Amino acid sequence: MEADAKIFELHAALCQTLANPVRLRILAVLRDGEKSVNELARELGVPQANISQHLSVLRDRNVLSTRREGVSIYYRIAYPKIVKAGDLIREVLFEQMAESRLLVQRLGKSGR
């Protein structure tokens, strides 16, 4: 039972780490391959200092790993299954949005 408690604690910590739109956008960009801080800042339209802070959090939680090339550091997703998990969550959200639209349409038609 203690192992289960630890896993739930780690799960919650990971979800907390990912509970930021900028971090999710970083992961979306990195799904196609590694990028430097400058590349991420440019692609996302977010200041480099802000990107660096988010990258630090993701790296500290072992969501991202790094590779140094000269003076540049390149970031990549450490565990590709995180991308799969994110995709599943997005599918659920799209399904919920579609159901909400249907409900609004039904309510609109019944109110006429």
C-alpha positions as CSV (number, residue, x, y, z in Angstrom):
1,M,0.0,0.0,0.0
2,E,2.9,2.4,0.7
3,A,4.1,2.0,-2.9
4,D,0.6,3.0,-4.2
5,A,0.6,6.1,-2.0
6,K,4.1,7.1,-3.3
7,I,2.9,6.6,-6.9
8,F,-0.2,8.8,-6.3
9,E,2.0,11.4,-4.8
10,L,4.4,11.4,-7.8
11,H,1.4,11.4,-10.2
12,A,0.0,14.5,-8.5
13,A,3.4,16.2,-8.6
14,L,3.7,15.4,-12.3
15,C,0.2,16.7,-13.0
16,Q,1.0,19.9,-11.1
17,T,4.2,20.3,-13.2
18,L,2.1,20.0,-16.4
19,A,-0.7,22.2,-15.2
20,N,0.6,25.3,-17.0
21,P,-0.4,26.3,-20.6
22,V,3.1,27.5,-21.5
23,R,4.6,24.2,-20.4
24,L,2.0,22.3,-22.4
25,R,2.8,24.4,-25.4
26,I,6.6,23.6,-24.9
27,L,5.8,19.9,-24.9
28,A,3.7,20.3,-28.0
29,V,6.6,21.9,-29.9
30,L,9.1,19.4,-28.5
31,R,7.1,16.4,-29.7
32,D,8.6,17.0,-33.1
33,G,12.2,17.0,-31.8
34,E,14.6,18.8,-29.7
35,K,14.9,22.6,-29.6
36,S,17.1,25.2,-28.0
37,V,15.7,27.9,-25.7
38,N,15.9,30.5,-28.5
39,E,14.0,28.2,-30.9
40,L,11.3,27.6,-28.3
41,A,11.0,31.3,-27.5
42,R,10.7,32.2,-31.2
43,E,8.2,29.5,-32.0
44,L,6.0,30.2,-29.0
45,G,6.3,34.0,-28.9
46,V,7.2,33.9,-25.3
47,P,10.2,35.8,-23.8
48,Q,13.3,33.7,-23.5
49,A,13.6,34.3,-19.7
50,N,10.0,32.9,-19.2
51,I,10.8,29.9,-21.4
52,S,13.9,29.2,-19.4
53,Q,12.0,29.2,-16.1
54,H,9.5,26.7,-17.5
55,L,12.2,24.5,-19.0
56,S,13.9,24.4,-15.6
57,V,10.7,23.2,-13.9
58,L,10.2,20.5,-16.6
59,R,13.8,19.4,-16.4
60,D,13.8,19.3,-12.6
61,R,10.8,17.0,-12.7
62,N,12.5,14.8,-15.3
63,V,9.9,15.6,-18.0
64,L,12.7,17.0,-20.2
65,S,16.3,16.0,-20.8
66,T,19.1,18.1,-22.3
67,R,22.0,17.9,-24.7
68,R,24.8,20.5,-24.9
69,E,26.2,21.5,-28.2
70,G,28.8,24.2,-27.9
71,V,27.1,27.0,-26.0
72,S,23.6,25.9,-26.8
73,I,21.5,23.5,-24.7
74,Y,18.9,21.5,-26.6
75,Y,15.8,20.2,-24.8
76,R,13.8,17.1,-25.6
77,I,11.0,15.1,-24.0
78,A,12.6,12.5,-21.7
79,Y,9.7,10.0,-21.8
80,P,7.7,9.9,-25.1
81,K,4.7,8.4,-23.2
82,I,4.1,11.8,-21.8
83,V,3.1,12.9,-25.3
84,K,0.7,10.0,-25.5
85,A,-0.8,10.9,-22.2
86,G,-1.2,14.5,-23.3
87,D,-2.9,13.3,-26.5
88,L,-5.4,11.2,-24.6
89,I,-6.2,14.1,-22.3
90,R,-6.8,16.3,-25.3
91,E,-9.0,13.7,-26.9
92,V,-11.2,13.7,-23.8
93,L,-11.3,17.5,-23.8
94,F,-12.4,17.6,-27.5
95,E,-15.1,14.9,-26.7
96,Q,-16.3,17.0,-23.7
97,M,-16.4,20.1,-25.9
98,A,-18.4,18.3,-28.6
99,E,-20.9,17.0,-26.0
100,S,-21.3,20.4,-24.5
101,R,-22.1,21.9,-28.0
102,L,-24.6,19.1,-28.6
103,L,-26.3,19.8,-25.3
104,V,-26.4,23.6,-26.0
105,Q,-27.9,22.8,-29.4
106,R,-30.5,20.5,-27.9
107,L,-31.4,23.0,-25.3
108,G,-31.7,25.7,-27.9
109,K,-34.0,23.6,-30.0
110,S,-36.2,22.6,-27.1
111,G,-36.6,26.2,-26.0
112,R,-38.2,27.3,-29.3
